[in-house]
Amino acid sequence: MGKPIEACHISVGIRIRMIRETLGLSQEDLAKRVGLKRVSVTNTETGRQRLLLDGIERYATALGTTPKHLLKGVWW
């Protein structure tokens, strides 16, 4: 059995999904922008895939925002 899903990863995933949907992007569109497969975006949005700092930066850039904006409400 894998590691339990942590609340911080769920919160970041929800924020990524919210921004993606607001921009009218599909998971496939975002995956292409980030340079990942669609399943990785799905796992990130549900908190099953943990993000390192460089991943947060890549998602932020792909969504036209900042890492700070993605993490808002998660740690501060």
N, CA, C and O atoms as a Tripos MOL2 file, in Angstrom:
@<TRIPOS>MOLECULE
protein
  304   303    76     0     0
PROTEIN
NO_CHARGES

@<TRIPOS>ATOM
      1 N           0.8480   -1.1830    0.0000 N.3       1 MET1
      2 CA          0.0000    0.0000    0.0000 C.3       1 MET1
      3 C           0.8870    1.2380    0.0000 C.2       1 MET1
      4 O           1.9180    1.2580    0.6720 O.2       1 MET1
      5 N           0.5020    2.2670   -0.7420 N.am      2 GLY2
      6 CA          1.2910    3.4860   -0.8620 C.3       2 GLY2
      7 C           1.1470    4.3960    0.3490 C.2       2 GLY2
      8 O           0.4280    4.1070    1.3060 O.2       2 GLY2
      9 N           1.8550    5.4930    0.2610 N.am      3 LYS3
     10 CA          1.7890    6.4870    1.3320 C.3       3 LYS3
     11 C           0.4080    7.1340    1.3350 C.2       3 LYS3
     12 O          -0.2080    7.2840    0.2800 O.2       3 LYS3
     13 N          -0.0800    7.5170    2.5090 N.am      4 PRO4
     14 CA         -1.3840    8.1900    2.5670 C.3       4 PRO4
     15 C          -1.3210    9.5510    1.8750 C.2       4 PRO4
     16 O          -0.2810   10.2100    1.8600 O.2       4 PRO4
     17 N          -2.4390    9.9510    1.3100 N.am      5 ILE5
     18 CA         -2.5160   11.2510    0.6480 C.3       5 ILE5
     19 C          -2.5720   12.3330    1.7210 C.2       5 ILE5
     20 O          -3.4000   12.2760    2.6310 O.2       5 ILE5
     21 N          -1.6950   13.3090    1.6080 N.am      6 GLU6
     22 CA         -1.6370   14.3870    2.5890 C.3       6 GLU6
     23 C          -2.5170   15.5550    2.1420 C.2       6 GLU6
     24 O          -2.6760   15.8070    0.9480 O.2       6 GLU6
     25 N          -3.0750   16.2490    3.1050 N.am      7 ALA7
     26 CA         -3.9940   17.3530    2.8330 C.3       7 ALA7
     27 C          -3.3580   18.4410    1.9700 C.2       7 ALA7
     28 O          -4.0350   19.0410    1.1350 O.2       7 ALA7
     29 N          -2.0680   18.6980    2.1620 N.am      8 CYS8
     30 CA         -1.4230   19.7600    1.3860 C.3       8 CYS8
     31 C          -1.3950   19.4000   -0.1030 C.2       8 CYS8
     32 O          -1.5520   20.2800   -0.9500 O.2       8 CYS8
     33 N          -1.1990   18.1330   -0.4300 N.am      9 HIS9
     34 CA         -1.1760   17.7180   -1.8340 C.3       9 HIS9
     35 C          -2.5760   17.7930   -2.4420 C.2       9 HIS9
     36 O          -2.7340   18.1510   -3.6090 O.2       9 HIS9
     37 N          -3.5740   17.4580   -1.6540 N.am     10 ILE10
     38 CA         -4.9570   17.5740   -2.1200 C.3      10 ILE10
     39 C          -5.2860   19.0420   -2.3830 C.2      10 ILE10
     40 O          -5.8920   19.3670   -3.4030 O.2      10 ILE10
     41 N          -4.8930   19.9220   -1.4750 N.am     11 SER11
     42 CA         -5.1860   21.3600   -1.6270 C.3      11 SER11
     43 C          -4.5330   21.9460   -2.8680 C.2      11 SER11
     44 O          -5.1630   22.7140   -3.5940 O.2      11 SER11
     45 N          -3.2740   21.5910   -3.1200 N.am     12 VAL12
     46 CA         -2.5830   22.1000   -4.3100 C.3      12 VAL12
     47 C          -3.2550   21.5340   -5.5550 C.2      12 VAL12
     48 O          -3.4390   22.2540   -6.5370 O.2      12 VAL12
     49 N          -3.6190   20.2690   -5.5290 N.am     13 GLY13
     50 CA         -4.2950   19.6530   -6.6790 C.3      13 GLY13
     51 C          -5.6260   20.3080   -6.9870 C.2      13 GLY13
     52 O          -5.9540   20.5370   -8.1510 O.2      13 GLY13
     53 N          -6.3880   20.6090   -5.9590 N.am     14 ILE14
     54 CA         -7.6790   21.2860   -6.1520 C.3      14 ILE14
     55 C          -7.4620   22.6570   -6.7820 C.2      14 ILE14
     56 O          -8.2070   23.0650   -7.6730 O.2      14 ILE14
     57 N          -6.4450   23.3560   -6.3180 N.am     15 ARG15
     58 CA         -6.1510   24.6910   -6.8640 C.3      15 ARG15
     59 C          -5.7320   24.6020   -8.3310 C.2      15 ARG15
     60 O          -6.1550   25.4180   -9.1500 O.2      15 ARG15
     61 N          -4.9050   23.6150   -8.6620 N.am     16 ILE16
     62 CA         -4.4880   23.4230  -10.0520 C.3      16 ILE16
     63 C          -5.7050   23.1410  -10.9220 C.2      16 ILE16
     64 O          -5.8580   23.7300  -11.9920 O.2      16 ILE16
     65 N          -6.5740   22.2380  -10.4640 N.am     17 ARG17
     66 CA         -7.7860   21.9150  -11.2330 C.3      17 ARG17
     67 C          -8.6790   23.1420  -11.4120 C.2      17 ARG17
     68 O          -9.1980   23.3820  -12.5020 O.2      17 ARG17
     69 N          -8.8560   23.9160  -10.3430 N.am     18 MET18
     70 CA         -9.7100   25.0950  -10.4040 C.3      18 MET18
     71 C          -9.1900   26.0900  -11.4590 C.2      18 MET18
     72 O          -9.9590   26.6100  -12.2670 O.2      18 MET18
     73 N          -7.8890   26.3410  -11.4340 N.am     19 ILE19
     74 CA         -7.2990   27.2770  -12.4000 C.3      19 ILE19
     75 C          -7.3940   26.7050  -13.8110 C.2      19 ILE19
     76 O          -7.7320   27.4240  -14.7520 O.2      19 ILE19
     77 N          -7.0980   25.4170  -13.9600 N.am     20 ARG20
     78 CA         -7.1700   24.7750  -15.2830 C.3      20 ARG20
     79 C          -8.5700   24.9010  -15.8640 C.2      20 ARG20
     80 O          -8.7340   25.2700  -17.0270 O.2      20 ARG20
     81 N          -9.5800   24.5930  -15.0560 N.am     21 GLU21
     82 CA        -10.9600   24.6710  -15.5310 C.3      21 GLU21
     83 C         -11.3720   26.1060  -15.8330 C.2      21 GLU21
     84 O         -12.0980   26.3480  -16.7970 O.2      21 GLU21
     85 N         -10.9260   27.0510  -15.0340 N.am     22 THR22
     86 CA        -11.2270   28.4670  -15.2810 C.3      22 THR22
     87 C         -10.6550   28.9090  -16.6290 C.2      22 THR22
     88 O         -11.2650   29.7050  -17.3420 O.2      22 THR22
     89 N          -9.4820   28.3830  -16.9640 N.am     23 LEU23
     90 CA         -8.8450   28.7160  -18.2420 C.3      23 LEU23
     91 C          -9.4380   27.9290  -19.4130 C.2      23 LEU23
     92 O          -9.0940   28.1810  -20.5680 O.2      23 LEU23
     93 N         -10.3170   26.9850  -19.1190 N.am     24 GLY24
     94 CA        -10.9330   26.1830  -20.1700 C.3      24 GLY24
     95 C         -10.0000   25.1350  -20.7620 C.2      24 GLY24
     96 O         -10.1640   24.7290  -21.9130 O.2      24 GLY24
     97 N          -9.0250   24.7010  -19.9760 N.am     25 LEU25
     98 CA         -8.0660   23.6990  -20.4470 C.3      25 LEU25
     99 C          -8.5030   22.3040  -20.0230 C.2      25 LEU25
    100 O          -9.0370   22.1160  -18.9300 O.2      25 LEU25
    101 N          -8.2760   21.3390  -20.8870 N.am     26 SER26
    102 CA         -8.4920   19.9450  -20.5090 C.3      26 SER26
    103 C          -7.2500   19.4510  -19.7790 C.2      26 SER26
    104 O          -6.2080   20.1060  -19.7930 O.2      26 SER26
    105 N          -7.3680   18.3040  -19.1520 N.am     27 GLN27
    106 CA         -6.1890   17.7230  -18.5080 C.3      27 GLN27
    107 C          -5.1200   17.4120  -19.5590 C.2      27 GLN27
    108 O          -3.9260   17.5480  -19.2900 O.2      27 GLN27
    109 N          -5.5390   17.0020  -20.7370 N.am     28 GLU28
    110 CA         -4.6000   16.7120  -21.8210 C.3      28 GLU28
    111 C          -3.8520   17.9850  -22.2370 C.2      28 GLU28
    112 O          -2.6400   17.9580  -22.4490 O.2      28 GLU28
    113 N          -4.5910   19.1100  -22.3530 N.am     29 ASP29
    114 CA         -3.9580   20.3880  -22.7040 C.3      29 ASP29
    115 C          -2.8970   20.7730  -21.6770 C.2      29 ASP29
    116 O          -1.7810   21.1550  -22.0290 O.2      29 ASP29
    117 N          -3.2660   20.6640  -20.4030 N.am     30 LEU30
    118 CA         -2.3280   21.0270  -19.3390 C.3      30 LEU30
    119 C          -1.1300   20.0870  -19.3390 C.2      30 LEU30
    120 O           0.0050   20.5230  -19.1460 O.2      30 LEU30
    121 N          -1.3780   18.8090  -19.5550 N.am     31 ALA31
    122 CA         -0.2810   17.8310  -19.5870 C.3      31 ALA31
    123 C           0.7400   18.2110  -20.6600 C.2      31 ALA31
    124 O           1.9460   18.1320  -20.4250 O.2      31 ALA31
    125 N           0.2660   18.6190  -21.8220 N.am     32 LYS32
    126 CA          1.1770   19.0240  -22.8940 C.3      32 LYS32
    127 C           1.9870   20.2530  -22.4820 C.2      32 LYS32
    128 O           3.1830   20.3340  -22.7580 O.2      32 LYS32
    129 N           1.3370   21.2010  -21.8250 N.am     33 ARG33
    130 CA          2.0330   22.4140  -21.3930 C.3      33 ARG33
    131 C           3.0950   22.1220  -20.3380 C.2      33 ARG33
    132 O           4.1510   22.7540  -20.3140 O.2      33 ARG33
    133 N           2.8050   21.1580  -19.4680 N.am     34 VAL34
    134 CA          3.7160   20.8330  -18.3710 C.3      34 VAL34
    135 C           4.7820   19.8250  -18.8230 C.2      34 VAL34
    136 O           5.8510   19.7250  -18.2200 O.2      34 VAL34
    137 N           4.4790   19.0900  -19.8820 N.am     35 GLY35
    138 CA          5.4200   18.0880  -20.3740 C.3      35 GLY35
    139 C           5.2580   16.7400  -19.6850 C.2      35 GLY35
    140 O           6.2260   16.0020  -19.5000 O.2      35 GLY35
    141 N           4.0130   16.4280  -19.3070 N.am     36 LEU36
    142 CA          3.6980   15.1750  -18.6340 C.3      36 LEU36
    143 C           2.5740   14.4590  -19.3720 C.2      36 LEU36
    144 O           2.0240   14.9850  -20.3390 O.2      36 LEU36
    145 N           2.2400   13.2740  -18.9180 N.am     37 LYS37
    146 CA          1.0900   12.5480  -19.4590 C.3      37 LYS37
    147 C          -0.1650   12.9820  -18.7100 C.2      37 LYS37
    148 O          -0.0910   13.4720  -17.5830 O.2      37 LYS37
    149 N          -1.3180   12.7970  -19.3490 N.am     38 ARG38
    150 CA         -2.5830   13.2010  -18.7550 C.3      38 ARG38
    151 C          -2.8070   12.5330  -17.3970 C.2      38 ARG38
    152 O          -3.3260   13.1620  -16.4760 O.2      38 ARG38
    153 N          -2.4230   11.2780  -17.2710 N.am     39 VAL39
    154 CA         -2.6230   10.5660  -16.0110 C.3      39 VAL39
    155 C          -1.8500   11.2290  -14.8690 C.2      39 VAL39
    156 O          -2.2930   11.1870  -13.7210 O.2      39 VAL39
    157 N          -0.7160   11.8330  -15.1670 N.am     40 SER40
    158 CA          0.0490   12.5510  -14.1300 C.3      40 SER40
    159 C          -0.7150   13.7810  -13.6560 C.2      40 SER40
    160 O          -0.7130   14.0980  -12.4660 O.2      40 SER40
    161 N          -1.3710   14.4760  -14.5880 N.am     41 VAL41
    162 CA         -2.1970   15.6340  -14.2100 C.3      41 VAL41
    163 C          -3.3640   15.1630  -13.3470 C.2      41 VAL41
    164 O          -3.6770   15.7860  -12.3320 O.2      41 VAL41
    165 N          -4.0070   14.0700  -13.7450 N.am     42 THR42
    166 CA         -5.1080   13.5190  -12.9550 C.3      42 THR42
    167 C          -4.6390   13.1960  -11.5440 C.2      42 THR42
    168 O          -5.2980   13.5540  -10.5680 O.2      42 THR42
    169 N          -3.5050   12.5230  -11.4390 N.am     43 ASN43
    170 CA         -2.9820   12.1560  -10.1190 C.3      43 ASN43
    171 C          -2.5690   13.3690   -9.2940 C.2      43 ASN43
    172 O          -2.7170   13.3720   -8.0720 O.2      43 ASN43
    173 N          -2.0560   14.3890   -9.9530 N.am     44 THR44
    174 CA         -1.6910   15.6220   -9.2440 C.3      44 THR44
    175 C          -2.9430   16.3170   -8.7270 C.2      44 THR44
    176 O          -2.9790   16.7630   -7.5800 O.2      44 THR44
    177 N          -3.9660   16.4110   -9.5670 N.am     45 GLU45
    178 CA         -5.1920   17.1100   -9.1680 C.3      45 GLU45
    179 C          -5.9230   16.3990   -8.0290 C.2      45 GLU45
    180 O          -6.6580   17.0350   -7.2730 O.2      45 GLU45
    181 N          -5.7290   15.1050   -7.9040 N.am     46 THR46
    182 CA         -6.3910   14.3700   -6.8250 C.3      46 THR46
    183 C          -5.4950   14.1880   -5.6020 C.2      46 THR46
    184 O          -5.9200   13.6150   -4.5990 O.2      46 THR46
    185 N          -4.2610   14.6730   -5.6840 N.am     47 GLY47
    186 CA         -3.3450   14.5940   -4.5560 C.3      47 GLY47
    187 C          -2.5860   13.2860   -4.4670 C.2      47 GLY47
    188 O          -1.8040   13.0900   -3.5370 O.2      47 GLY47
    189 N          -2.8030   12.3730   -5.4270 N.am     48 ARG48
    190 CA         -2.0990   11.0860   -5.3880 C.3      48 ARG48
    191 C          -0.6510   11.1960   -5.8380 C.2      48 ARG48
    192 O           0.1760   10.3550   -5.4860 O.2      48 ARG48
    193 N          -0.3390   12.2320   -6.6150 N.am     49 GLN49
    194 CA          1.0410   12.4390   -7.0620 C.3      49 GLN49
    195 C           1.6030   13.6460   -6.3300 C.2      49 GLN49
    196 O           1.0530   14.7450   -6.4080 O.2      49 GLN49
    197 N           2.6800   13.4360   -5.6320 N.am     50 ARG50
    198 CA          3.3180   14.5030   -4.8670 C.3      50 ARG50
    199 C           4.1270   15.3880   -5.7980 C.2      50 ARG50
    200 O           4.7790   14.9080   -6.7240 O.2      50 ARG50
    201 N           4.0760   16.6730   -5.5410 N.am     51 LEU51
    202 CA          4.8170   17.6320   -6.3560 C.3      51 LEU51
    203 C           6.0570   18.1150   -5.6260 C.2      51 LEU51
    204 O           6.0010   18.4620   -4.4460 O.2      51 LEU51
    205 N           7.1570   18.1330   -6.3250 N.am     52 LEU52
    206 CA          8.3660   18.7780   -5.8230 C.3      52 LEU52
    207 C           8.3030   20.2460   -6.2250 C.2      52 LEU52
    208 O           7.4260   20.6460   -6.9900 O.2      52 LEU52
    209 N           9.2150   21.0350   -5.7190 N.am     53 LEU53
    210 CA          9.1920   22.4760   -6.0100 C.3      53 LEU53
    211 C           9.2820   22.7760   -7.4970 C.2      53 LEU53
    212 O           8.6080   23.6860   -7.9800 O.2      53 LEU53
    213 N          10.1010   22.0280   -8.2350 N.am     54 ASP54
    214 CA         10.1930   22.2980   -9.6740 C.3      54 ASP54
    215 C           8.8940   21.9510  -10.3850 C.2      54 ASP54
    216 O           8.5530   22.5830  -11.3850 O.2      54 ASP54
    217 N           8.1610   20.9560   -9.8880 N.am     55 GLY55
    218 CA          6.8680   20.6170  -10.4610 C.3      55 GLY55
    219 C           5.8440   21.7130  -10.2240 C.2      55 GLY55
    220 O           5.0500   22.0320  -11.1090 O.2      55 GLY55
    221 N           5.8640   22.2860   -9.0370 N.am     56 ILE56
    222 CA          4.9570   23.3970   -8.7350 C.3      56 ILE56
    223 C           5.2510   24.5640   -9.6610 C.2      56 ILE56
    224 O           4.3340   25.2190  -10.1580 O.2      56 ILE56
    225 N           6.5300   24.8220   -9.8900 N.am     57 GLU57
    226 CA          6.9110   25.9070  -10.7920 C.3      57 GLU57
    227 C           6.4520   25.6220  -12.2280 C.2      57 GLU57
    228 O           5.9740   26.5260  -12.9130 O.2      57 GLU57
    229 N           6.5940   24.3880  -12.6810 N.am     58 ARG58
    230 CA          6.1660   24.0380  -14.0430 C.3      58 ARG58
    231 C           4.6640   24.1870  -14.2040 C.2      58 ARG58
    232 O           4.1990   24.7180  -15.2130 O.2      58 ARG58
    233 N           3.8990   23.7260  -13.2240 N.am     59 TYR59
    234 CA          2.4430   23.8780  -13.2840 C.3      59 TYR59
    235 C           2.0570   25.3500  -13.2680 C.2      59 TYR59
    236 O           1.1920   25.7740  -14.0330 O.2      59 TYR59
    237 N           2.6930   26.1300  -12.4010 N.am     60 ALA60
    238 CA          2.3840   27.5590  -12.3200 C.3      60 ALA60
    239 C           2.6410   28.2410  -13.6620 C.2      60 ALA60
    240 O           1.8040   29.0080  -14.1370 O.2      60 ALA60
    241 N           3.7750   27.9700  -14.2640 N.am     61 THR61
    242 CA          4.1080   28.5630  -15.5610 C.3      61 THR61
    243 C           3.0930   28.1410  -16.6170 C.2      61 THR61
    244 O           2.6330   28.9700  -17.4030 O.2      61 THR61
    245 N           2.7440   26.8640  -16.6390 N.am     62 ALA62
    246 CA          1.7880   26.3500  -17.6220 C.3      62 ALA62
    247 C           0.4060   26.9760  -17.4610 C.2      62 ALA62
    248 O          -0.3410   27.1040  -18.4300 O.2      62 ALA62
    249 N           0.0740   27.3630  -16.2330 N.am     63 LEU63
    250 CA         -1.2360   27.9570  -15.9510 C.3      63 LEU63
    251 C          -1.2000   29.4840  -15.9550 C.2      63 LEU63
    252 O          -2.2200   30.1290  -15.7100 O.2      63 LEU63
    253 N          -0.0370   30.0610  -16.2320 N.am     64 GLY64
    254 CA          0.0800   31.5150  -16.2940 C.3      64 GLY64
    255 C          -0.0200   32.1850  -14.9440 C.2      64 GLY64
    256 O          -0.5360   33.2980  -14.8390 O.2      64 GLY64
    257 N           0.4650   31.5240  -13.9100 N.am     65 THR65
    258 CA          0.4020   32.0880  -12.5700 C.3      65 THR65
    259 C           1.7610   31.8930  -11.8820 C.2      65 THR65
    260 O           2.7590   31.6100  -12.5440 O.2      65 THR65
    261 N           1.7920   32.0430  -10.5790 N.am     66 THR66
    262 CA          3.0410   31.9160   -9.8330 C.3      66 THR66
    263 C           2.9450   30.7300   -8.8690 C.2      66 THR66
    264 O           1.8460   30.3190   -8.4950 O.2      66 THR66
    265 N           4.0910   30.1840   -8.4700 N.am     67 PRO67
    266 CA          4.0600   29.1340   -7.4510 C.3      67 PRO67
    267 C           3.3740   29.6130   -6.1610 C.2      67 PRO67
    268 O           2.6500   28.8490   -5.5230 O.2      67 PRO67
    269 N           3.5990   30.8500   -5.7900 N.am     68 LYS68
    270 CA          2.9750   31.4000   -4.5820 C.3      68 LYS68
    271 C           1.4510   31.3340   -4.6830 C.2      68 LYS68
    272 O           0.7750   31.0110   -3.7060 O.2      68 LYS68
    273 N           0.9170   31.6390   -5.8570 N.am     69 HIS69
    274 CA         -0.5320   31.5870   -6.0550 C.3      69 HIS69
    275 C          -1.0460   30.1550   -5.9250 C.2      69 HIS69
    276 O          -2.1100   29.9380   -5.3460 O.2      69 HIS69
    277 N          -0.3070   29.1690   -6.4540 N.am     70 LEU70
    278 CA         -0.7230   27.7720   -6.3290 C.3      70 LEU70
    279 C          -0.7130   27.3060   -4.8800 C.2      70 LEU70
    280 O          -1.5350   26.4780   -4.4860 O.2      70 LEU70
    281 N           0.2110   27.8310   -4.0880 N.am     71 LEU71
    282 CA          0.3540   27.3960   -2.7030 C.3      71 LEU71
    283 C          -0.4430   28.2420   -1.7130 C.2      71 LEU71
    284 O          -0.4750   27.9300   -0.5230 O.2      71 LEU71
    285 N          -1.0810   29.3000   -2.1880 N.am     72 LYS72
    286 CA         -1.8470   30.1770   -1.3000 C.3      72 LYS72
    287 C          -2.9390   29.3640   -0.5700 C.2      72 LYS72
    288 O          -3.7020   28.6160   -1.1810 O.2      72 LYS72
    289 N          -2.9730   29.5380    0.7060 N.am     73 GLY73
    290 CA         -3.9490   28.8340    1.5220 C.3      73 GLY73
    291 C          -3.4910   27.4460    1.9500 C.2      73 GLY73
    292 O          -4.1410   26.8080    2.7780 O.2      73 GLY73
    293 N          -2.3830   26.9740    1.3990 N.am     74 VAL74
    294 CA         -1.8720   25.6650    1.7810 C.3      74 VAL74
    295 C          -0.9330   25.8130    2.9700 C.2      74 VAL74
    296 O          -1.0680   25.1090    3.9710 O.2      74 VAL74
    297 N           0.0270   26.7400    2.8520 N.am     75 TRP75
    298 CA          0.9780   26.9530    3.9430 C.3      75 TRP75
    299 C           0.9180   28.3610    4.5230 C.2      75 TRP75
    300 O           1.4870   28.6100    5.5860 O.2      75 TRP75
    301 N           0.2500   29.2710    3.8560 N.am     76 TRP76
    302 CA          0.0970   30.6230    4.4080 C.3      76 TRP76
    303 C          -1.1690   31.2310    3.9250 C.2      76 TRP76
    304 O          -1.4810   32.3680    4.2770 O.2      76 TRP76
@<TRIPOS>BOND
     1     1     2 1
     2     2     3 1
     3     3     4 2
     4     3     5 am
     5     5     6 1
     6     6     7 1
     7     7     8 2
     8     7     9 am
     9     9    10 1
    10    10    11 1
    11    11    12 2
    12    11    13 am
    13    13    14 1
    14    14    15 1
    15    15    16 2
    16    15    17 am
    17    17    18 1
    18    18    19 1
    19    19    20 2
    20    19    21 am
    21    21    22 1
    22    22    23 1
    23    23    24 2
    24    23    25 am
    25    25    26 1
    26    26    27 1
    27    27    28 2
    28    27    29 am
    29    29    30 1
    30    30    31 1
    31    31    32 2
    32    31    33 am
    33    33    34 1
    34    34    35 1
    35    35    36 2
    36    35    37 am
    37    37    38 1
    38    38    39 1
    39    39    40 2
    40    39    41 am
    41    41    42 1
    42    42    43 1
    43    43    44 2
    44    43    45 am
    45    45    46 1
    46    46    47 1
    47    47    48 2
    48    47    49 am
    49    49    50 1
    50    50    51 1
    51    51    52 2
    52    51    53 am
    53    53    54 1
    54    54    55 1
    55    55    56 2
    56    55    57 am
    57    57    58 1
    58    58    59 1
    59    59    60 2
    60    59    61 am
    61    61    62 1
    62    62    63 1
    63    63    64 2
    64    63    65 am
    65    65    66 1
    66    66    67 1
    67    67    68 2
    68    67    69 am
    69    69    70 1
    70    70    71 1
    71    71    72 2
    72    71    73 am
    73    73    74 1
    74    74    75 1
    75    75    76 2
    76    75    77 am
    77    77    78 1
    78    78    79 1
    79    79    80 2
    80    79    81 am
    81    81    82 1
    82    82    83 1
    83    83    84 2
    84    83    85 am
    85    85    86 1
    86    86    87 1
    87    87    88 2
    88    87    89 am
    89    89    90 1
    90    90    91 1
    91    91    92 2
    92    91    93 am
    93    93    94 1
    94    94    95 1
    95    95    96 2
    96    95    97 am
    97    97    98 1
    98    98    99 1
    99    99   100 2
   100    99   101 am
   101   101   102 1
   102   102   103 1
   103   103   104 2
   104   103   105 am
   105   105   106 1
   106   106   107 1
   107   107   108 2
   108   107   109 am
   109   109   110 1
   110   110   111 1
   111   111   112 2
   112   111   113 am
   113   113   114 1
   114   114   115 1
   115   115   116 2
   116   115   117 am
   117   117   118 1
   118   118   119 1
   119   119   120 2
   120   119   121 am
   121   121   122 1
   122   122   123 1
   123   123   124 2
   124   123   125 am
   125   125   126 1
   126   126   127 1
   127   127   128 2
   128   127   129 am
   129   129   130 1
   130   130   131 1
   131   131   132 2
   132   131   133 am
   133   133   134 1
   134   134   135 1
   135   135   136 2
   136   135   137 am
   137   137   138 1
   138   138   139 1
   139   139   140 2
   140   139   141 am
   141   141   142 1
   142   142   143 1
   143   143   144 2
   144   143   145 am
   145   145   146 1
   146   146   147 1
   147   147   148 2
   148   147   149 am
   149   149   150 1
   150   150   151 1
   151   151   152 2
   152   151   153 am
   153   153   154 1
   154   154   155 1
   155   155   156 2
   156   155   157 am
   157   157   158 1
   158   158   159 1
   159   159   160 2
   160   159   161 am
   161   161   162 1
   162   162   163 1
   163   163   164 2
   164   163   165 am
   165   165   166 1
   166   166   167 1
   167   167   168 2
   168   167   169 am
   169   169   170 1
   170   170   171 1
   171   171   172 2
   172   171   173 am
   173   173   174 1
   174   174   175 1
   175   175   176 2
   176   175   177 am
   177   177   178 1
   178   178   179 1
   179   179   180 2
   180   179   181 am
   181   181   182 1
   182   182   183 1
   183   183   184 2
   184   183   185 am
   185   185   186 1
   186   186   187 1
   187   187   188 2
   188   187   189 am
   189   189   190 1
   190   190   191 1
   191   191   192 2
   192   191   193 am
   193   193   194 1
   194   194   195 1
   195   195   196 2
   196   195   197 am
   197   197   198 1
   198   198   199 1
   199   199   200 2
   200   199   201 am
   201   201   202 1
   202   202   203 1
   203   203   204 2
   204   203   205 am
   205   205   206 1
   206   206   207 1
   207   207   208 2
   208   207   209 am
   209   209   210 1
   210   210   211 1
   211   211   212 2
   212   211   213 am
   213   213   214 1
   214   214   215 1
   215   215   216 2
   216   215   217 am
   217   217   218 1
   218   218   219 1
   219   219   220 2
   220   219   221 am
   221   221   222 1
   222   222   223 1
   223   223   224 2
   224   223   225 am
   225   225   226 1
   226   226   227 1
   227   227   228 2
   228   227   229 am
   229   229   230 1
   230   230   231 1
   231   231   232 2
   232   231   233 am
   233   233   234 1
   234   234   235 1
   235   235   236 2
   236   235   237 am
   237   237   238 1
   238   238   239 1
   239   239   240 2
   240   239   241 am
   241   241   242 1
   242   242   243 1
   243   243   244 2
   244   243   245 am
   245   245   246 1
   246   246   247 1
   247   247   248 2
   248   247   249 am
   249   249   250 1
   250   250   251 1
   251   251   252 2
   252   251   253 am
   253   253   254 1
   254   254   255 1
   255   255   256 2
   256   255   257 am
   257   257   258 1
   258   258   259 1
   259   259   260 2
   260   259   261 am
   261   261   262 1
   262   262   263 1
   263   263   264 2
   264   263   265 am
   265   265   266 1
   266   266   267 1
   267   267   268 2
   268   267   269 am
   269   269   270 1
   270   270   271 1
   271   271   272 2
   272   271   273 am
   273   273   274 1
   274   274   275 1
   275   275   276 2
   276   275   277 am
   277   277   278 1
   278   278   279 1
   279   279   280 2
   280   279   281 am
   281   281   282 1
   282   282   283 1
   283   283   284 2
   284   283   285 am
   285   285   286 1
   286   286   287 1
   287   287   288 2
   288   287   289 am
   289   289   290 1
   290   290   291 1
   291   291   292 2
   292   291   293 am
   293   293   294 1
   294   294   295 1
   295   295   296 2
   296   295   297 am
   297   297   298 1
   298   298   299 1
   299   299   300 2
   300   299   301 am
   301   301   302 1
   302   302   303 1
   303   303   304 2
@<TRIPOS>SUBSTRUCTURE
     1 MET1         2 RESIDUE 1 A MET
     2 GLY2         6 RESIDUE 1 A GLY
     3 LYS3        10 RESIDUE 1 A LYS
     4 PRO4        14 RESIDUE 1 A PRO
     5 ILE5        18 RESIDUE 1 A ILE
     6 GLU6        22 RESIDUE 1 A GLU
     7 ALA7        26 RESIDUE 1 A ALA
     8 CYS8        30 RESIDUE 1 A CYS
     9 HIS9        34 RESIDUE 1 A HIS
    10 ILE10       38 RESIDUE 1 A ILE
    11 SER11       42 RESIDUE 1 A SER
    12 VAL12       46 RESIDUE 1 A VAL
    13 GLY13       50 RESIDUE 1 A GLY
    14 ILE14       54 RESIDUE 1 A ILE
    15 ARG15       58 RESIDUE 1 A ARG
    16 ILE16       62 RESIDUE 1 A ILE
    17 ARG17       66 RESIDUE 1 A ARG
    18 MET18       70 RESIDUE 1 A MET
    19 ILE19       74 RESIDUE 1 A ILE
    20 ARG20       78 RESIDUE 1 A ARG
    21 GLU21       82 RESIDUE 1 A GLU
    22 THR22       86 RESIDUE 1 A THR
    23 LEU23       90 RESIDUE 1 A LEU
    24 GLY24       94 RESIDUE 1 A GLY
    25 LEU25       98 RESIDUE 1 A LEU
    26 SER26      102 RESIDUE 1 A SER
    27 GLN27      106 RESIDUE 1 A GLN
    28 GLU28      110 RESIDUE 1 A GLU
    29 ASP29      114 RESIDUE 1 A ASP
    30 LEU30      118 RESIDUE 1 A LEU
    31 ALA31      122 RESIDUE 1 A ALA
    32 LYS32      126 RESIDUE 1 A LYS
    33 ARG33      130 RESIDUE 1 A ARG
    34 VAL34      134 RESIDUE 1 A VAL
    35 GLY35      138 RESIDUE 1 A GLY
    36 LEU36      142 RESIDUE 1 A LEU
    37 LYS37      146 RESIDUE 1 A LYS
    38 ARG38      150 RESIDUE 1 A ARG
    39 VAL39      154 RESIDUE 1 A VAL
    40 SER40      158 RESIDUE 1 A SER
    41 VAL41      162 RESIDUE 1 A VAL
    42 THR42      166 RESIDUE 1 A THR
    43 ASN43      170 RESIDUE 1 A ASN
    44 THR44      174 RESIDUE 1 A THR
    45 GLU45      178 RESIDUE 1 A GLU
    46 THR46      182 RESIDUE 1 A THR
    47 GLY47      186 RESIDUE 1 A GLY
    48 ARG48      190 RESIDUE 1 A ARG
    49 GLN49      194 RESIDUE 1 A GLN
    50 ARG50      198 RESIDUE 1 A ARG
    51 LEU51      202 RESIDUE 1 A LEU
    52 LEU52      206 RESIDUE 1 A LEU
    53 LEU53      210 RESIDUE 1 A LEU
    54 ASP54      214 RESIDUE 1 A ASP
    55 GLY55      218 RESIDUE 1 A GLY
    56 ILE56      222 RESIDUE 1 A ILE
    57 GLU57      226 RESIDUE 1 A GLU
    58 ARG58      230 RESIDUE 1 A ARG
    59 TYR59      234 RESIDUE 1 A TYR
    60 ALA60      238 RESIDUE 1 A ALA
    61 THR61      242 RESIDUE 1 A THR
    62 ALA62      246 RESIDUE 1 A ALA
    63 LEU63      250 RESIDUE 1 A LEU
    64 GLY64      254 RESIDUE 1 A GLY
    65 THR65      258 RESIDUE 1 A THR
    66 THR66      262 RESIDUE 1 A THR
    67 PRO67      266 RESIDUE 1 A PRO
    68 LYS68      270 RESIDUE 1 A LYS
    69 HIS69      274 RESIDUE 1 A HIS
    70 LEU70      278 RESIDUE 1 A LEU
    71 LEU71      282 RESIDUE 1 A LEU
    72 LYS72      286 RESIDUE 1 A LYS
    73 GLY73      290 RESIDUE 1 A GLY
    74 VAL74      294 RESIDUE 1 A VAL
    75 TRP75      298 RESIDUE 1 A TRP
    76 TRP76      302 RESIDUE 1 A TRP
